Amino acid sequence: MFICIGGDLDGEVVKNREGTFFKANEIDTSKQSTYNCQSYIIGKNTYRFWLCAELTYAETTKKANDYLAQKYSYLS
């Protein structure tokens, strides 16, 4: 999945990145956010998001959870 949560790239899908973090300016030089990869496991499925490092973990996790709740009604 690799959806960016928060920051300059909020809502964008970023694939083909090596490692566990990247800076948005690697994609667009006018962007400044830094993203960390976070995985969420639901049943047998693993979903990966890029969470903006400038936001709190609680904020980004809530946004990721809201997205996943749209797919899995039992999370809401």
Secondary structure by P-SEA (a helix, b strand, c coil): ccccccccccccccccccccccccccccccbbbbbbbbbbbcccbbbbbbccccccaaaaaaaaaaaaaaaccccc
